[in-house]
Amino acid sequence: MSTQNKTLTPACEAVRQWVERVVIGLNFCPFAHREVERQAIVYRECAAGDIAGALEDLADAAQQLVADDSTETTLLVLSNGFDEFDDYLALLDYADVYLHKGGLEGTLQIASFHPRYQFAGTALDAASNYTNRAPYPVLHLLREASLARVLKRYPNPESIPENNCEEAEKQGAAYFEAILAECHARSKAKE
């Protein structure tokens, strides 16, 4: 069951709004709109502030995703820690090891989003970084079989990241900063 049918925590609500405004609104993921319409996305908060606790929550979220065919994807929203991008990257490395050792490699993969996301070789303030900047750190669990299926039908899927970076540069960093601030403000107002 999608958590869109439940009351979301403020952190999850901020990420949900970001998905609607940026991911779908700017078509950064051409496949997300369908899953939002189907209510097949779970937004799940992880309040753990350390790697061990976050990995426990990730393992639970992964097992629930694998067991529930009605859920297409899970966004694990890290609301208490991992504010530093390097700390988040360390967690991401451990998360990938978990998928491998847990026998989930080939079944699930992780997409990464962080408020301070920075692609290698880019300036910190480059607008292209906003293609992966979310209001909170997020570990996005995706089903590999579903992803492979939609990518087969999508013309030139390898162009998606490049197109997204071009769109981000066109919009500019201030545009995205305003959206992220608004997502935080709106989610806090719902508390």
N, C-alpha and C positions, 0 to 999 in steps of 0.2 A: 504494500500500500504506500502510496506517495505521501510524503509529509506535507505536500502542498494542500492536502485535505485537513491538516491539523494546524494549530497555531504554531508558527515558527518562532524560535528564539530570535532576539534582536540580531545576532551575528548571522544566523541563517537567512533571516529576512533581508539583511543588507546584501548578501550574496545573491539571493533570488532576484532582487531588484536589479543588480548588476547584470545578471544573466539576461533579463528582459531588455534592459536598456542598451547594453554593449554587445553581448554575445549574439543575441537575436536581432536587436535593433540595428546593428551595423553588419549583420550577417557574417560575423567572424566564424561561426560554426554553422554551415548550411544545413546541418542535420538536427540542430537543437530545437528548432521550432516545432517539429513533429512531436518530439518527446515531451515538450512543455504542454502541448495541446492534449496529448494522451495522459498527462499527469503521471509520467513514468520516471520522474526524477525525484530522488530522495535528497533532501538537504538535512544533514546530520551534524550536530555540533559535537566537537571534541574539546572539552575543557582542560584536558591534561596539558601540563606545561613542560613535560619532559618527554624524551624520546620513547622510553619504555611505555609510558601511559598512552601516548599517541599511537604507538604500534599496536597496543591492545585494542584500542578503539578501531584502528584500521582493520585489524584481523576480524573483528566482529562485523564491521560494515561489509567487508569482502565476503564473508561467509553468508550474510543475509542477502547480499546481491546475487550471489551464485544460486542460492536456494529459492529466490523469488523471481519467477519469469515475468511477472507483471512490472517489475522495476527494470528500467533500461540502464540507469546510471546512478551513481551516488556521489554527491559532493560532500566530503568530510571537511567541515569548516573548523579550523583551528583557532579558537577564540581566546586562548589564554597562553600565550607564549609563541615562540617562533617568529617574533617580530623582526629579528635580524635575518636577513636573507641567507647568510652563510649557515645559520642554525637550521633554517628551513631546508637548505640543500643537503645538510647532513641527515636530517630526517628523511628526505626523499631518497637518499642512497639506501638507508636502512629499509625503507618501504619497498624499494625494488628488490632487495635481498629477501625480504619476507615473501614477496610474490614468487620468487624463484624457489626458495627453500620450501615454501608452503604448497608447491605444486600448482600454483595458479598462473604461472607464466604461460602465455598462450591462451589463457582464458580471460584474464583481466590485464589491463595496463593502466598506468597512472599518468594523467596530465597534470601539470603543475601550474599553480597561480599563486601570486604573492603581491602584497601592496608595494613592495620594493623590487619587483622582478626586474632583472637586467640581463639581457642577452649578452653573451660574450662578444667583445669587440664594439659594443655600443656605449655611448655616453649615458650616464645615469639619467639625465633628463630627456633622452631621446623618446619621441612620441611612440616609436615602434615598440618600446617596452610595455606600453599599455595594452597590447594585445594579450598579455599574460598578467596584467595587474588587476587584482580583485580587492574588494574592501578588507578582506581577511585572508590569511594564508589558507589555501585549499589543496587537498589531495583529491583529485577527481578520478574516481574509479570508472573505467569504461569496459564494456564487454568487447573483446577482440573480434569475435565472430560477427557481431553486429556492425562494428566499425569496418571490417573487411567487406561486408556485404554492401554497405552504402558507398564505400569508396570505389567499388567496381562500377557502380552506376553513375558516379559523378565524373563529368569530363574534367580532365587535368587536375586531379586532387592535389598534386604536388604544388600547384599554384596557390592554394589556399593561404599558406603562411605569408607568401610574398604579397598577395593581394591585401591581406589584413594589415601588414606593415605599411603598405602604400596608403590605405584608408586611414590608419592611425596618424601617419605623417600629415595627411591632408586635414584631418580634424585638429591636430595639435595637442600638446600636452595639457594646456589649460582646460580644454574641453573635457578631457578625461578626469582631471583633478576635480572639476566641478561635479561630474557625475558621481565619483567616489564619495565626495563629501556629502552630496545629497542622499546617497544610499545609506550612509551612516546616520544622517540626521533623521530621515524618514523612519528608519528601523528603531531608533531611540524614541521617537515620538509615539511608537506603537507599544512601548513598554507599559 
